[in-house]
Amino acid sequence: MAETKVLVCLEQNSGAISGVSFEILSEGRRLADKLSLDLGAILIGSGVEEVAKEAFKYGADKVFVCDDEKLKDYRSESYVKALDKVVSEQQPEILLFPATNNGKDLAARFAAKTGTGLASDCVEIKIDESNNNMLCTRPMYGGNVMVEIECPEKRPQMATIRPNSMERTECQKEGEVVKVEVDFAEEDIRTKVKEVIEKATGEISLADATIIVSGGRGLGDASGFDLIREFADTLGAAVGASRAAVDNGWIEYEHQVGQTGKTVSPKVYFACGISGALQHLAGMKTSDVIVAINKDEEAPMISVANYGIVGDLYKVIPVMIEEFKKVFEERK
């Protein structure tokens, strides 16, 4: 087997590989095939060796596992040290990360350490066939423009990829798990994790949701999200929002869908009182089914939706809630 030249840094939480990691593996497989290179993955953590083989399902040829108690919790210094050991040995052409909080932190710190460039929060990656450089597309200026960034000749070429922007494709392969010993002591790391407190919102994460109910400027004010949450609770859905709703202070930023928020790809997306600005459409256009509820029949969201309901959302949604409850009750 050839040396690994495309490397994906997997992210794990409590020993489980995150879904965005599989998306990036699928993209890494496409890039590796384009360049006739092998695809490797690096998995850092404690007690993660058993789940490493899951990466083969999405095209990895090798998985480099740094499994050590010192790596149990994410800390920039310890993870950079582990990553640096693998990258120094493998010398990859391309190194990809998830554009999550930890992924963006790790990528930026590693780029600074190695003196190479980093294209952040990318939604598309192509290869320039004239020089094999990555061409990375990302939103800028509040999502109003899309720019293409060419990585410099210095290697590795690095990018973080926005969750839900790439297609996850299964590509079952036989692969090799390579154990990598960490070569630093706990006292070498300046930070200590005293306690990890999980945020308990009781709400479904946008990244994991199969159904999303989003509200926008058409709600009128913050109280409109009471109805959105009732609708979401009825469907077992996550609550989303447009940028306008967030900018108005009606709901927290973590609910924002769009180029300046989260990119989502649920099975069903309900857009309630959302006109359909380009930056919002870019964040949810890959949804399997889009249902738009809006008083304005000329709203862009109505034209892109699979099902458009023209009407007052405060009259339409309560009826939908009651009808869904009847259906669910009949199925019991």
Secondary structure, DSSP 8 states (H G I E B T S, - for coil): ---EEEEEE--EETTEE-HHHHHHHHHHHHHHHHHT-EEEEEEEESS-GGGGGGGGGBT-SEEEEEE-GGGSS--HHHHHHHHHHHHHHH--SEEEEE-SHHHHHHHHHHHHHHT--EEEEESEEEEETTTTEEEEEEEETTTTEEEEEE--SSSSEEEEE-TTSS----B----EEEE------GGG--------------S--TTT-SEEEEE-GGG-STTHHHHHHHHHHHHT-EEEE-HHHHHTTSS-GGGBBSTTSB----SEEEEES----HHHHHHHTT-SEEEEEES-TT-HHHHH-SEEEES-HHHHHHHHHHHHHHHHHHH-
